Amino acid sequence: RTVAISRGGSVTWIFGILTHTVTFGNQPGAPAGIDNGYSRTESRTFNTAGNFDYVCTIHAGMGGRVIVR
């Protein structure tokens, strides 16, 4: 999944009944990742322009990209 936002915008991840993570790796300007969680909502604000790829370290192939303009 890919989402485009303006600098200073936020993205919200909604975790259902399965545990997930959001990991950005070592990308300069990326916000903090999200540790193991389920049945909760987490948001992150992106203050730096760029393309930020993320993955769920629990589920292979699950991830996306946040494009910040």
Phi and psi in degrees as GROMACS dihedral restraints (atoms count N, CA, C in turn):
[ dihedral_restraints ]
;  ai    aj    ak    al  type     phi  dphi    fc
    3     4     5     6     1  -127.7    20    10
    4     5     6     7     1   138.4    20    10
    6     7     8     9     1  -133.9    20    10
    7     8     9    10     1   141.3    20    10
    9    10    11    12     1  -113.1    20    10
   10    11    12    13     1   130.8    20    10
   12    13    14    15     1  -136.8    20    10
   13    14    15    16     1   166.1    20    10
   15    16    17    18     1   -85.6    20    10
   16    17    18    19     1   154.1    20    10
   18    19    20    21     1   -56.0    20    10
   19    20    21    22     1   134.5    20    10
   21    22    23    24     1    91.7    20    10
   22    23    24    25     1    -5.1    20    10
   24    25    26    27     1   -81.6    20    10
   25    26    27    28     1   168.3    20    10
   27    28    29    30     1  -122.4    20    10
   28    29    30    31     1   154.9    20    10
   30    31    32    33     1  -123.8    20    10
   31    32    33    34     1   138.7    20    10
   33    34    35    36     1  -116.0    20    10
   34    35    36    37     1   130.7    20    10
   36    37    38    39     1  -105.2    20    10
   37    38    39    40     1   134.4    20    10
   39    40    41    42     1  -113.3    20    10
   40    41    42    43     1   114.3    20    10
   42    43    44    45     1   -96.0    20    10
   43    44    45    46     1   125.0    20    10
   45    46    47    48     1   -84.4    20    10
   46    47    48    49     1  -136.5    20    10
   48    49    50    51     1   -81.0    20    10
   49    50    51    52     1   -10.8    20    10
   51    52    53    54     1   -97.1    20    10
   52    53    54    55     1   146.2    20    10
   54    55    56    57     1   -75.5    20    10
   55    56    57    58     1   136.4    20    10
   57    58    59    60     1  -137.3    20    10
   58    59    60    61     1   167.2    20    10
   60    61    62    63     1  -132.7    20    10
   61    62    63    64     1   164.6    20    10
   63    64    65    66     1  -130.0    20    10
   64    65    66    67     1   114.8    20    10
   66    67    68    69     1  -124.3    20    10
   67    68    69    70     1   123.9    20    10
   69    70    71    72     1   -94.3    20    10
   70    71    72    73     1    -6.4    20    10
   72    73    74    75     1    71.8    20    10
   73    74    75    76     1  -149.6    20    10
   75    76    77    78     1  -104.8    20    10
   76    77    78    79     1    58.3    20    10
   78    79    80    81     1   -97.4    20    10
   79    80    81    82     1   118.0    20    10
   81    82    83    84     1   -56.9    20    10
   82    83    84    85     1   133.4    20    10
   84    85    86    87     1    89.3    20    10
   85    86    87    88     1    -8.0    20    10
   87    88    89    90     1   -75.4    20    10
   88    89    90    91     1   146.7    20    10
   90    91    92    93     1   -73.3    20    10
   91    92    93    94     1   174.5    20    10
   93    94    95    96     1   -63.5    20    10
   94    95    96    97     1   146.1    20    10
   96    97    98    99     1   -73.4    20    10
   97    98    99   100     1  -177.9    20    10
   99   100   101   102     1  -119.9    20    10
  100   101   102   103     1   123.8    20    10
  102   103   104   105     1   -72.0    20    10
  103   104   105   106     1   172.9    20    10
  105   106   107   108     1   -44.4    20    10
  106   107   108   109     1   130.0    20    10
  108   109   110   111     1  -162.4    20    10
  109   110   111   112     1   155.7    20    10
  111   112   113   114     1  -149.7    20    10
  112   113   114   115     1   160.9    20    10
  114   115   116   117     1    50.7    20    10
  115   116   117   118     1    45.6    20    10
  117   118   119   120     1  -155.0    20    10
  118   119   120   121     1   169.3    20    10
  120   121   122   123     1  -120.0    20    10
  121   122   123   124     1   135.5    20    10
  123   124   125   126     1  -132.5    20    10
  124   125   126   127     1   137.3    20    10
  126   127   128   129     1  -119.3    20    10
  127   128   129   130     1   151.6    20    10
  129   130   131   132     1  -135.2    20    10
  130   131   132   133     1   140.6    20    10
  132   133   134   135     1   -99.5    20    10
  133   134   135   136     1   137.8    20    10
  135   136   137   138     1  -112.3    20    10
  136   137   138   139     1   109.5    20    10
  138   139   140   141     1   -99.7    20    10
  139   140   141   142     1    -4.4    20    10
  141   142   143   144     1  -119.1    20    10
  142   143   144   145     1   133.3    20    10
  144   145   146   147     1   -69.3    20    10
  145   146   147   148     1   146.5    20    10
  147   148   149   150     1   149.2    20    10
  148   149   150   151     1  -174.6    20    10
  150   151   152   153     1  -109.5    20    10
  151   152   153   154     1   122.4    20    10
  153   154   155   156     1  -118.6    20    10
  154   155   156   157     1   105.9    20    10
  156   157   158   159     1   -83.9    20    10
  157   158   159   160     1   143.1    20    10
  159   160   161   162     1  -137.0    20    10
  160   161   162   163     1   157.3    20    10
  162   163   164   165     1  -137.4    20    10
  163   164   165   166     1   158.0    20    10
  165   166   167   168     1   -94.3    20    10
  166   167   168   169     1   118.8    20    10
  168   169   170   171     1   -73.9    20    10
  169   170   171   172     1    -7.4    20    10
  171   172   173   174     1   -91.8    20    10
  172   173   174   175     1   -36.6    20    10
  174   175   176   177     1  -115.3    20    10
  175   176   177   178     1   109.6    20    10
  177   178   179   180     1   -57.9    20    10
  178   179   180   181     1   135.1    20    10
  180   181   182   183     1    84.1    20    10
  181   182   183   184     1    -2.2    20    10
  183   184   185   186     1   -97.1    20    10
  184   185   186   187     1   120.9    20    10
  186   187   188   189     1   177.8    20    10
  187   188   189   190     1  -168.3    20    10
  189   190   191   192     1  -175.7    20    10
  190   191   192   193     1  -163.5    20    10
  192   193   194   195     1  -141.3    20    10
  193   194   195   196     1   136.3    20    10
  195   196   197   198     1  -108.8    20    10
  196   197   198   199     1   119.7    20    10
  198   199   200   201     1   -99.9    20    10
  199   200   201   202     1   119.7    20    10
  201   202   203   204     1  -112.4    20    10
  202   203   204   205     1   123.0    20    10
